[in-house]
Amino acid sequence: METRGIFIGEGKNRQLVFDNIKTYDANDRRNLVTIDNLMTPSVTPHENFEHPDFDVLVERIAKARSRNRPVIWSMGAHVIKNRLSRYLIAMIKNKTITHISSNGAGSIHDFELAYLGGTSEDVPSAIEDGSFGMWEQTGAWMNEALRLGAEQDLGYGEALGKYIFENPDKFPYREDCVLYQAYVNNIPATYHIALGTDIIHQHPSCNMALIGKCSGIDFKKMCATVCDLDGGVFLNFGSAVIGAEVFLKALSIARNLGYPTFDITTANFDLIDLGDYRSKIGYNDPNYYYRPRKNIVNRPTSKGGLGWHFCGDHQHTIPTLYDKLQSKHS
């Protein structure tokens, strides 16, 4: 007999209980991204990204680090899915990046690489039979890590990093995990969660309250870094909503408390072409509603600093940025 859902409550209070959700062994899944096809700095060929202002951004990043100012690296999950983890890890280790910030999907793809050596399932086929995202190890282990982290008042990223560190047998590929490398190199990795958007929220063991607690701690960590951002840099890669909104709120809090966060550099990297993104546009222009344009590039730098929008593929922009920054170290 087919197992169906269990509900509690009635009318507008009716809720689905997750107990009967079926999960699958992730080892049986085909992955589009694997440890074997990750791009490697100074090894994997890549197309260079060309932009007249790119060297200016590089100079500002180098200057910020020479003055011990923060460089926050905000990103969506596609940075990991574009096989670029090793570039971030290299920049964590050489102290270019001082804070990693992402969404829930970013943490999941990173976590899966650490234990499975692969990530990014074939969604179109999996959604047809309800198997999409129903991976036992991903859901069970991440929710366990967050439960343990919440009990210790840890943030989301630190909870996952600590779990990987304390369970090395489960994570044979952890050296290629960005959040793990942030943990062992003692920099913040913060994850800003929209409940109901991530595959681990589908798992029977999911506790939304504990996830909210851990992510809430991470938001306060983000605010602490932004308070120090004067003379620093905020980079956002492909996060069109979470990255932009979290940054704007953290910046407002910092300024509300009197922190001088006006001499800042911001840059947004995405595939969308915004044209003259510094010009004023009206409500009738669809680009007005693209959050990074307003909340990363323009509004935060209205009283000082400088912001850019760079239109390009992550597999071109990030390796080029890494190469140019490396030339500053040599």
Secondary structure, 3 states (H helix, E strand, C coil): CCCCCEEECCHHHCEEECCCCCCECHHHCCCCEEHHHCCCCCCCCCCCCCCCCHHHHHHHHHHHHHCCCCEEEEECCHHHHCCCHHHHHHHHHCCCCCEEEECHHHHHHHHHHHHHCEECCCHHHHHHHCCCCCEHHHHHHHHHHHHHHHHCCCCHHHHHHHHHHHCHHHCCCHHHCHHHHHHHCCCCEEECCCCCCCHHHHCCCCCHHHHHHHHHHHHHHHHHHHHCCCCCEEEEECCCCHHHHHHHHHHHHHHHCCCCCCCCEEEEEECCCCCCCCCCCCCCCHHHHCHHHHHHHHHHHCCCCEEEEEECCHHHHHHHHHHHHHHHHC
